[in-house]
Amino acid sequence: MRKERDKMAKSNSREEEWVTVPKFMEHYDLSSATAYRIIHAKGFPSQRVTKRAYRVDLSRTDKYFKSL
């Protein structure tokens, strides 16, 4: 049972790659104002984790930008 759970955790970690806003900015070479404007856009794959911190799912950002 434990091996199955570990295998599922590994496969899920490959599908999603949640990063901080500074890493998102660095990955796409964005200014902070542009990054936060994008993060607050409806449908963008981000999650608020604390009052002031967000995480971005890099595995889904390319799909989001292609759909624009």
Secondary structure per residue as TSV (DSSP state, phi and psi in degrees):
chain	resnum	aa	ss	phi	psi
A	1	M	-	360.0	-42.8
A	2	R	H	-64.0	-39.2
A	3	K	H	-62.5	-39.4
A	4	E	H	-63.6	-43.2
A	5	R	H	-64.5	-42.4
A	6	D	H	-64.5	-39.6
A	7	K	H	-63.5	-41.8
A	8	M	H	-65.1	-40.9
A	9	A	H	-63.0	-40.8
A	10	K	H	-66.3	-41.7
A	11	S	H	-68.1	-36.9
A	12	N	H	-68.0	-34.2
A	13	S	H	-67.8	-26.8
A	14	R	H	-75.9	-30.0
A	15	E	H	-74.7	-37.9
A	16	E	-	-116.1	139.1
A	17	E	-	-133.5	91.5
A	18	W	E	-85.6	124.1
A	19	V	E	-126.5	164.2
A	20	T	E	-75.2	167.0
A	21	V	H	-62.9	-43.8
A	22	P	H	-58.7	-37.8
A	23	K	H	-69.4	-36.6
A	24	F	H	-62.1	-44.2
A	25	M	H	-61.7	-42.5
A	26	E	H	-67.2	-41.4
A	27	H	H	-61.3	-41.0
A	28	Y	H	-104.3	4.0
A	29	D	T	54.3	58.3
A	30	L	-	-112.1	153.9
A	31	S	-	-77.5	163.6
A	32	S	H	-65.8	-37.6
A	33	A	H	-62.8	-43.6
A	34	T	H	-66.5	-42.8
A	35	A	H	-60.0	-46.9
A	36	Y	H	-70.4	-31.0
A	37	R	H	-63.5	-42.5
A	38	I	H	-67.2	-44.5
A	39	I	H	-59.2	-36.9
A	40	H	T	-82.7	-3.9
A	41	A	S	-69.4	144.1
A	42	K	T	-64.4	131.9
A	43	G	T	88.6	-5.5
A	44	F	-	-73.5	137.7
A	45	P	S	-76.3	75.8
A	46	S	E	-133.4	161.6
A	47	Q	E	-139.1	132.3
A	48	R	E	-81.6	124.6
A	49	V	-	-104.6	-26.7
A	50	T	S	-141.3	-173.8
A	51	K	S	-59.2	-33.5
A	52	R	S	-121.7	2.4
A	53	A	-	-117.9	139.6
A	54	Y	E	-123.5	157.4
A	55	R	E	-126.3	146.9
A	56	V	E	-119.7	135.1
A	57	D	E	-88.3	98.7
A	58	L	H	-64.5	-26.0
A	59	S	H	-68.5	-19.0
A	60	R	H	-111.3	-4.7
A	61	T	H	-68.6	-38.4
A	62	D	H	-61.3	-41.7
A	63	K	H	-62.3	-40.0
A	64	Y	H	-63.8	-46.7
A	65	F	H	-67.0	-34.9
A	66	K	H	-69.0	-27.0
A	67	S	T	-78.7	-9.4
A	68	L	-	-74.4	360.0
